[in-house]
Amino acid sequence: MAESEIHHRTEEFKRILREALAGLRYFFQTQEDILIFASSGTGAMESAVANLLSPGDRALVVVGGKFGERWEELCKAYQVGVEKIAIPYGQALDPRVVRQRLEAGPSVGAVFVQAVETSTATEYDVRSLGAIVHEFPDTCLVVDAITGLGTMELRTQDWHLDLVVGGSQKAFMLPPGLSFVSVSEKAWRRVERSGSPRYYFDYRRERKSVARDQTAYTPAVSLIVGLSQVLRFVQEQGLDNVIRGARLQAEATRAAARALGLQVFSHSPCAACTGIRPPEGIPSTRVVQHLRKEFGLVIAAGQGELKEQLFRIAHIGYFDFYDILGMIGCLELTLEQLGHSLSLGSGVRAALQTYCQRREPGEPGE
Ligand SMILES: *Cc1c(COP(=O)(O)O)cnc(C)c1O
């Protein structure tokens, strides 16, 4: 990436972009269009609203955390009428609620959801949602899979996920600055009709450029060079193995939490990260600070109003089982030093046992 002084209107760059797009189709599990933007993930989320809906349209938004709230705010910014499906934070989504609403109420242009609501470390059943929304020819399913991609099975095309959003700084293991959207044929029909203002994020223009192995405007060249390499790495590993690696870490972390007398925050836990409730009387931020100061390890507290209610340990991207073992060991020392009574080694032991029970041959993490 540091070496890339490539001009973007050259054959050399076209070749790299072509390779990156092919890799993205594999990562997203789709043969439909994928567009790349130079923005953070939120830019691509905004582009989904602008390209699919017109002012006055109606949207159904699943809100079970910070990122669900973001869909709601984006829809409002584009004068889209929001109907909220509110889920208590950390609870699973019941897809039947979406079906009931789509069958009963006035027509909805799009359903917005997260594959993984990162703020509560919760996974949603987007597969079932895809099957439901597929029955409604004028409604698109939009999935923020920024942390779902690469950490859970996500078959964009087979599952009828009309628009899937990704971002470079999560499972793509890159610095922030790139966002991705996959767009189904059904979604394209809405894109053609949308009356919302858009310019940089206009999918129609970008699609024409991508057909010529170009981007409409100057791409983030160095990040796309990195992207093509990362996706090569993922293809060598095999996407299933990458996902299994994250899942193994998540299962091991949950087992460790239980062994340490702690509660997993989510009732539908994801594999991108694990949210754990801190022990009585110890705020999350103290756990976070101690791990950083004492061991140089970075984890996150909750977001917004959940700040002190959970701390979150990542499993996404380059993290592997070795990292998670060290993390759990240092977490034990941290909790002990902060006054939580535990039997040292019990978390690590539970993680090791999970590994022995779950590991399948050929998985990364050996
Ligand atoms: C990280 C994350 C985003 C990120 O948005 P940025 O604009 O890249 O900060 C959006 N949605 C989810 C679910 C995320 O985890």
The ligand as an SDF file (V2000), in Angstrom:
LIG
                    3D

 15 15  0  0  0  0  0  0  0  0999 V2000
  -18.3450   -0.0780   12.6740 C   0  0  0  0  0  0  0  0  0  0  0  0
  -19.7590   -0.1330   12.2200 C   0  0  0  0  0  0  0  0  0  0  0  0
  -20.2750    0.8560   11.3940 C   0  0  0  0  0  0  0  0  0  0  0  0
  -19.2860    1.8710   11.0340 C   0  0  0  0  0  0  0  0  0  0  0  0
  -19.4640    2.9940   10.5200 O   0  0  0  0  0  0  0  0  0  0  0  0
  -18.2440    3.9640   10.1890 P   0  0  0  0  0  0  0  0  0  0  0  0
  -18.9010    5.0250    9.4480 O   0  0  0  0  0  0  0  0  0  0  0  0
  -17.2650    3.1750    9.3730 O   0  0  0  0  0  0  0  0  0  0  0  0
  -17.6630    4.3940   11.5050 O   0  0  0  0  0  0  0  0  0  0  0  0
  -21.5820    0.7590   10.9530 C   0  0  0  0  0  0  0  0  0  0  0  0
  -22.3630   -0.2810   11.3190 N   0  0  0  0  0  0  0  0  0  0  0  0
  -21.8860   -1.2500   12.1250 C   0  0  0  0  0  0  0  0  0  0  0  0
  -22.7780   -2.3990   12.5000 C   0  0  0  0  0  0  0  0  0  0  0  0
  -20.5760   -1.2040   12.5980 C   0  0  0  0  0  0  0  0  0  0  0  0
  -20.0840   -2.1510   13.3850 O   0  0  0  0  0  0  0  0  0  0  0  0
  1  2  1  0
  2  3  1  0
  2 14  2  0
  3  4  1  0
  3 10  2  0
  4  5  1  0
  5  6  1  0
  6  7  2  0
  6  8  1  0
  6  9  1  0
 10 11  1  0
 11 12  2  0
 12 13  1  0
 12 14  1  0
 14 15  1  0
M  END
$$$$
